[in-house]
Amino acid sequence: MTSCISTKLRTFLGEPIGEKCVAFVDGVDKDLAVRLIESGFEKAYVLLGQFLLMHKKEDDFQMWLMLAFGATRREAQKICICLREWCSTFI
């Protein structure tokens, strides 16, 4: 991971996932958060679970985010980095 990380990512990686809303995941903006929540991904741990179910295959996970929720490529990449780094820190 680069030394220049966003405040949102630093905050997310600073503690266990707990009951955080999906909006706390780096890369998830307000509009994407609404779409995720409406589809049952209201908690960050649910999105993390999907990432793990997809065997942390980042390309597949990013494509799923873009096709299922209309995430941009940049959003999907940032979400993937966030979840990957969280796994590296806590799992």
N, C-alpha and C positions, 0 to 999 in steps of 0.2 A: 504494500500500500504506500502511496506517496506521502511525503511529509506534509503536504498541503491538503488537509481534509476539511470538509465543511463543519460548521458548528453543529448542524443537525446530526451528522454522522458521528461526530465526537460524543455528543450527548447520548445518542442511541447505544453506542458501544460502551458507555460508561457504567452501565448497570445491567442486571438481568432483565430479560424481556418482560416478565411479569404480565400485567394486564394492560400494557400500552395499546392505545388505539393505533390502527394501521397508519394513520396520518403521521405518526412519529417516525416511520421508516423513511430514511433518506431517499429522495427521489419521488416520493408520493406527494403531489400537490393537492390542493383542496378538491379540484374536480375529479382527479383520479381516486382520491379517498372516498368520495361519494359513490363512484361507480363500484369500487371494491366493497364498500359497506353494503350497498344495495344487493350485492351478490353473495353476501354471507361472510365476507372477509373483513369483519369489523375489528378484529384484534391482530396485532402484529404477529402473535404466535401462530395464528391460523395461516397467514401468508408464509411464515417460516416453515410451517408444516407442509405446505404445498411445494416449497423449494426442496425440502428433504424428500418428499414423495417422488419428486422428479430426479432423485439421486444427485442433487446439486449440479445437474447438467445446465450450465448457465445459458447456453444458446437456446436450448429448449424452453427454459423458464422465461427468458426474455421474449421469445416468440409468443409464448402463451399470454404473457402480460399485454403484448401489443395487439394480438388478435382478439382476446377475450374482453379486454378492458379499454382498448384504445390508447394504451400508453405509448408515448413516443419512444424512439430508440434510446435517447438519452435518459429518460426516466427509467426505462427497463434496465439499462446498464447500471445506473446509480442504485436502484433497488437491489439488484443482484450483488453488487459490491458490498452494500450494507449488510445483507443477509450472510454473505460469505465471510465477511470480517467478523460478524457477530458469532458465527459458528466457530471460527478460528480462536476467538477469545474465550467462549464459554463452553464449548463442547470438546 
